[in-house]
Amino acid sequence: MEENLQKIVSQARGSLITRSLVGLLMLTVAPVAFADEISSGDTAWMLTATLLVLFMTIPGLSLFYAGMVRVKNVLSVLMQCFSITCLVTVIWVLWGYSIAFGGEGEYWGGLGMMFLAGVGTESVSGTIPETLFITFQMTFAIITPALMVGAFVDRMKFSALLVFVGVWVTFVYAPITHWVWGSGGWLGSMGILDFAGGTVVHINAGIAGLVTALVLGNRKGYPRTPMPPHNLTLSVIGAAMLWVGWFGFNAGSELAADGTAAMAMLVTQVAAACAALGWMMTEWVLYKKASVLGIITGAVAGLVAITPASGYVGPLGAMAIGLSAGVICFFASTTLKRALGYDDSLDVFGVHCVGGIVGAVLTGVFCAESLGGAGFGVESGSMGSQLLVQIEGIVATLIYSSIGTFIILKLVDLTIGLRVSEEDESTGLDLAQHNETGYNL
């Protein structure tokens, strides 16, 4: 473009005004082609997406979980999600971001960017300011341990939760993030497809939540004593906020305002709807009733499953992924849970881990161009190799996260103890841990 404009100037034989107008055209048009790396459009979108992802944790996930616990533990769940948001923010700035994105190692990014060393207003990551990328990834680091809370509500000491989350984000979440998304990370180098966090966030949080629930043991009275949600209205509001916020989660992971982000938004909506219907219809067939708790949980399962696939599949693939997640996660959260007897209080494993596995596996199928996906070199004939990579990533995440979580829990238990006393559990964590109540009892 610049060469063409130079020709126009050299060939102009008109008046001084003509030459001046052509020169002005060069000044206004040339910067478009040779602009700084930062795109104002991409930056504006990513500012919005970052706010949407934070909105998923506070207030979305907080209300979703708060409505499903017993009335004596409502404030404790809200407090856990809120405090995790604060704690992980500080950890991410001090060393978390450096471990995840600070270097080019196979297994971690190192400590070269501790305290965000070298990051300023002029720092760029792709087409957006690096400070914005840091904040966007921070919101992912926040929601991942917050998701775990649902697996062990009603029984963990607040002090133990804070220590556990701080260590877990450092030694489990940040390294796995680097494996998949960091420069030189070994899973990313293998070619794993995880657009927005199927392995990094959901499988990771789901298996860690299950391990925590197993180490802590069942709630007092479970499964003999019924423990129904105390206020499903709050849960519906929270689920709706999660659904809306998930557009920032998935479409924002493109890190640009482009066609891939728009497709990610479309398939996110489609998968959530199909999963909600799938869960509802399964419940309807088996129990002759469609429940509100079922449809909102199904929607979340669909959102989870489409997360790794959102930048790689088309609408038909999203329908298949969503419907599969709705049905499979239903049975994982009911039949499997009852058969094994574990007390995953709010079905974190059944929805997030199982849903994440469904999504990660089916990403390797529906990313093929012949099935409406974005391709990425994957065709029906080479689908097996991509599926193998996806499965290797799933297995690696399951093994590392479960072992790391178990070790951290045991260390915390040996030092300050994990579980509240039976008396505190009977009283409720609102009063026992925080000396407050969310409702006038």
Secondary structure, 3 states (H helix, E strand, C coil): CHHHHHHHHHHCCCCHHHHHHHHHHHHHHHHHHCCCCCCHHHHHHHHHHHHHHHHHHHHHHHHHHHCCCCHHHHHHHHHHHHHHHHHHHHHHHHHHHHHHHCCCCCCCCCCCCHHHCCCCCCCEECCEEHHHHHHHHHHHHHHHHHHHHHHCCCCECHHHHHHHHHHHHHHHHHHHHHHHHCCCCHHHHHCCCCCCCHHHHHHHHHHHHHHHHHHHCCCCCCCCCCCCCCCHHHHHHHHHHHHHHHHHHHHHHHCCCCHHHHHHHHHHHHHHHHHHHHHHHHHHHHHCCCCHHHHHHHHHHHHHHHCCCCCCCCHHHHHHHHHHHHHHHHHHHHHHHHHHCCCCCCCHHHHHHHHHHHHHHHHHHHCCHHHCCCCCCCCHHHHHHHHHHHHHHHHHHHHHHHHHHHHHHHHHHHHCCCECCHHHHHHCHHHHHHCCCCCCC
